Amino acid sequence: MTFDLVVIGSGPAGMSAAINAASYGAAVAIVDENPVAGGKLLGQLHEEPNSGWWIGEKISREMMTQAKKFDVHFFQEKVVWGIFPQWKVMLHSGEQLQAENVLIATGAAEKPIPVPGWTKPGVMAIGAAQTLTNYYRVKPGRKVAIVGVDPLSLAVAHELKMAGVEVAGVFLPPSNEFTSDKSSPLQIIDDLSRMTHLAPNQIMKIAGKIVKNPVMKNAAAKFYPGFGIKVWGIPLFLRKTVLAIEGGEQVEWIKTAKIDQNGHLKQESVKPLDVDCVCISGGLYPLSELAASAGCRFTYIQELGGHIPLHSPEMETSQDGIFVAGNITGIEGAEVAMAQGKLAGTVISDRLGLLNNPRKTIRTAQGEVEEVREQALIKFQQHIGDGREKSSQKWQAHVSK
């Protein structure tokens, strides 16, 4: 089967690109391994201060309706096992999709944090708990402990609370070679101070602004109460860590201990806490295997979450006709992914000769990406601007060779 564009991944970036290109008249196919389009968007649910509730499942349905309106062809529950020049997308079921342009929008995966006992039934990644709760309407447990403090874990903690789950607390992970700054109260306080605009009350917003001062940050880490501070009624423990997950056939309790402001363990403070579920949040990294298999060149940028494909301001990789959009280019939110997808769809439409005023249309789409990024409420990577600048510089170095 031949198309103008094959999109791999039906999350926010892939769907947005497909809708945009198809709206200009391109013949588009989307491939995804899941039975329902939407990707990680399906589990998202949060309230934005100025625009009300962001309900990912509803947005996914609306995008699906738009895509069908423009005759986008969906290959759901299909796995891409290879991409070959120029360009053949091979599916596990035997289909071969031919296209001059391929957009890889495979998104991101969660980083695991190894904690003793993490393979027991009842332990899951924080994203799994989000999808279970918000999409499938299934509580992951009656009493849940969350390990890892970051924008995703805090958002899901709030969602679990709204779903009627008792959240025993959000804890720091144990200090080891995999956790680095995630187990440091000082670093976590610094990260949280950058999220003061999302604080649930005015007092916490003011406190967050105060601790941006290095002296106050050290004081906050030193005197942060051992019993935690409640956020949305959920205890946030920045001076407590989870040493182990215990139980027989499944999770029954966790072993907690106090730590000092530098993350050093206080052995005498080890205590048990009964829970029946533990959610681990270690952050996200770009899913880039398919881009690598297609021969795209890569670079490592810590501020973007890991290894990403080198790509131009038009979202094209080092391989002509292979584009990327969304979290494969660096960890950001769904709205940025959608704007990147729209940009990629616009550029591909230009390559196909479907745009009347291509330069202006592409510049407008590029401006929308920057605007959405600037206005993003939640930044999963605190120094995303620095990361994007490094990405741009590395692309320029690549093309100047």
Buried (B, 14 or more C-beta within 10 A) or exposed (E): EEBBBBBBBBBBBBBBBBBBBBBBEBBBBBBBBBEBBBBBBBBBBBEEEEEEEBBBBEBBBEBBEBBEEBEBBBBEEBEBEEBEEEBBBBBEEEEEBEBBBBBBBBBBBBBEBBBEBBEBEBBBBBBBBBBBBBBEEEBBBEBBBBBBBBBBBBBBBBBBBBBEBBBBBBBBBBBEEBBEEBBBBBBBBBBBBBBBEBBEEEEBBEBBBBBEEEEBBBBBBEEBEEEBEEBBEBBBBBBBBBBBBBBEEEBBBBBBBBBEBEBEBBEEBEEEBEBBBBBBBBBBBBBBEBBEBBEBBBBEBEBBBBBBBBBBBBBBBBBEBBBBBBBBBBBBBBBBBBBBBBBBBBBBBBBBEBBEEBEEBBEEBBEBBEEBBEEBBBBBBBBBEBBBEBBEEBBEEBEEE
